[in-house]
Amino acid sequence: MSTGVWAGVRERVLALAKAPAAREVFGFHGRLEDPLSREDLAGLERYTGVRLPEEYRDFLLHVGAGGAGPAYGVYPVCRNEDGSWQWHGDGADMTLPTRLAEPFPVDRVDPGVLAELLDEQPDEEAYEDIDKFDAVNEAWEERMSEVLWADEATVGAICLSTVGCARRQWLVVSGPERGRMWDDPRCDDADLAPMGVTFAEWYLDWLADAYRTAGLA
């Protein structure tokens, strides 16, 4: 997709917000942050040490720094008073801005290892002593966290959106999947998986569907 893919998109999103049936669009709140200036984008990329994928960086420049979008929207990114940058939203603190230049790991958790761990999940009804169950369950949760929730599982990616109930979606910015979206169902004890779309495809598919839902297509 070319840079021009974002032409008129900001205006279309803001127009959607004025449609009476916009409330039928799942998660839609109609707000868009102001776009970043080129100076701000340069500052963000200096801080993170990585050039962001072209579709996303052009979105930041021409559509907004975040706001209305798929599910509950695109998490805004902004600069803090100390000069650091961060994304804001449910789970956005899992993004590690200073590790975005590290390649996102495409070799994921061995399904056999995960299945074995799930099979070993303690059953509360099997324990008469609740304190003993709590201790065993805490140890199991720590093992599960080491497998699914280690920082290394999401380096090189930005937690960019949520579909609710702690299920999130990430944009890969480094490594072989750069520029593509990944689903994060770890709340359901499953590993991240590719969504099969780039950032622009993800956003523009949503916008087209939102227009149809609001009767504007």
N, C-alpha and C positions, 0 to 999 in steps of 0.2 A: 504493500500500500504506500502511496506517496504522501508527502507532507500535507497536500491539499485535502486529504481525507477529512480533516477537521473543519473545513470551511463551512460556516453556518451552523455548526453543531451546538455551540453555546446558545445561539438564538433559538434553535429548535427546542432545547431543553427548557429554556425560560418560557417559551411559548406553551410548552406542554403544561407547565405549572399553572397556567391561566385557564386551562380547559376544565370544564365542570366535571368531566369524568376522570380527571387525573387521579382522584382518590381511589380509583379502581386498580391503579398500577401498584403492584406489591412493593411496599417499602418506600415509595416515592415521597420525597419531602420538598422537591422543587428548588432547593437552594444550591447555588454554585459559588464557590470561593472565587475571588478575583484570580485571573491567570498570574503566573509568576513573570517577573521581568527577566530578560536575558541575563542581567547581572545576578539576580537571585538564583536562577537556574545554575549559573556557573558556580555560585557559592555552594549550592547544594551538592553539586558534583565534586567540587574540591573537598568538601567535608566527608563525603562518602567514599571518595577515591575511585569512583567508577562513572563512566559515561552511561547514562540511563538509556534503555532501549528507545529507538527513535520514535515509535508510536506514542510511548508514554511521555517522553520529554516534549513532544509537540503538543500533546494534550495539555500538559502543564502550562505551555506558552500561549495556547490559543483557546482553550476551553475553560480551564480553571485549575487551581491547585488542589481541588477535590470537591466533593459534594454529590449532587444527585447522580445516580447511576445504577448499575445492576444491584439487585437485592436492596440493601439498606444504604447503598451509595459507595462512592470512592473515598477512602480515608484522606482527609486533607494533610498536606505536609507544610510545615512552617518552621521558621527560624526562631530559636529561643533567644532570650536576652544575652546569653553567654556566647552566642554565635554558633551553637550547635543546631542541628536540624533533627526533627522527628515527625513521625506520622501519628495522627490522633484518631482513635476509634477503639471499638471493642476488640482487644487482642493486638492492637497496633504496637503495643510495647514489646511484643515478641520480635519485631523487626530489630535487627542489630545494624544500625546505620554504618558503623565503622567496620563491619565485616561484609558489606555488600559486594566488595571486589572479589571475594572468595567464590569459587565455582559452586553453584547449587548442586547438591548431590543427586544425580539421576539414578544411581544404584541405591534402591531403597531397602527397607527392612525385609529380611528373608521371611516370606509368608509362613514357612514352617516354624520359625522361631516365634512369630507372633501368635500362631495358632496354639503352640505349646504353652505359651504364657497364659493365653485365655483359658485353656483347659485347666490350668492350675489356679485360677481365681478362687479364693476361699468362698465357701458357702456359709453364710451366717447361721443358717438353720442347723448346720452340723456342729455348732459350738454351743455348749451350755454356759460357758463362761464368756460373757461379752467382752471383758477386758482381753482375754486371750485372742478372741476373734479380731479385735481392733489391732492388736500387735501384729498378728499374722497378715491381716489385710493391709496394714501400713507398709509392711515389708514387701508385699506383692506390688503395691502401687508404686513403690520406689523403683522396683525392677521394671515395671511397665514404663515409668517416666524415663528411665535411662534408655529404653529402646525407642520410644516414640517422641519424647519431648526434649531431648538434648538440644542445645543450641546448634550443634553441628547439623541437625536435620533440616535447618532452614536458612543457613548462611547463604548469601547470594540471592536472597529473595525478599520482597516487601509484602507484609501482610496488608492487603489493600481493601478488603471488604468482608462483610459477614452476611450470611443468609439467615442468621438467627440461631438460637440454641447452641452457641459456641462453635458453630460450623463456619469456617472462614475460607477465603480465597486469596491466593498469593500470586504476585507477579515476579517471575524469575528475571533477574537483571545481570547475572553472570553465569558463564558455563554454557554447555550445549543447548540448554532450553531457554536461553536468553530471549526475552520478549514474549514468552508464552505464559498462560495462566495455569495454575495448579489448584486443585480442590483440596481442602484440609478437613477431613472427617475424623480427626484424632479424638474428638469428644465421644465418638462411637467406637473407640479402640481400633481404628483403621488408619493406615498410613496415607500420606499425601499421594495424590495421583494426578496425572496430566488431564486437563480439560479439553485439549485438542484445539485450542483457539489462541490467537495472539491477543494482545491487549485491545487493539482497535476492533478486532472481530467481536470480542467479548462485549465491548461498550456499544458498538453500533448495532449489533444484533439486539441488545437490550432496548436501545432507543427505537428501533423499528417496531419491536413488539409492543413497547409502551404506547407508541402512536396508534397502533391497531387497537389496543385495549381501550384507549381514550377516545376512539372513534375519529381519529385525525388522519389516518392513513389514506 
